[in-house]
Amino acid sequence: MNALAAVQKLKALGYYFQVEGDALRYEWHGSGKPPSQARPLLEAIKGHKRQVISYLVKQKVLERVLTCADCSYFEANRGPNPREGWDHCRKQNKGRYGIGMACTALVHAESYSEKGDVRH
């Protein structure tokens, strides 16, 4: 079984995952005992820890709403509230509002490095 499919099934069963540096932690949050079908799924992800960590980090970033102000292409105005102001997107070559939803160029090009780690 694919390790990422195993993670998705485990989440559906009530498991929560947390990434702490290079450590992958999971915890059962369902009622009663963990289901018996969880054991083989947990075994499936053990050999693919780095892949699972990369996947979980990407999912966490995608849960956050990115705005134009987060993008390096956005030229913010110099008014009293520049982060929220209307100005210019160099990528799309048009005016954008800083708190508007970011375009897919930001999500895919700037949020991840080639290894899948979040850029800061």
CORURLIN-V454224 format. One record per backbone hydrogen bond with DSSP energy under -0.5 kcal/mol. NH is the residue of the N-H (numbers start at 1). CO is the residue of the C=O. Records with the same first field share a line. If there is no record, write none. Layout:
NH->CO / CO
//
This chain:
6->2
7->3
8->4
9->5
10->6
11->7
12->8
13->9
14->10 / 11
15->10
16->27
18->25
20->18 / 23
23->20
25->18 / 23
27->16
29->14
38->35
39->36
41->37
42->38
43->39
44->40
45->41
46->42
47->43
48->45
49->46
52->48
53->49
54->50
55->51
56->52
57->53
58->54
59->55
60->56
61->57
62->58
63->59
64->60 / 61
66->64
68->100
69->98
70->67
71->68
74->71
75->88
76->74
82->79
84->81
85->81
87->96
88->75
89->94
90->73 / 88
93->89
94->89
96->87
98->85
99->84
100->97
102->66
106->103
107->103
108->104
109->105
110->105 / 106
111->106
113->117
116->113
119->111
//
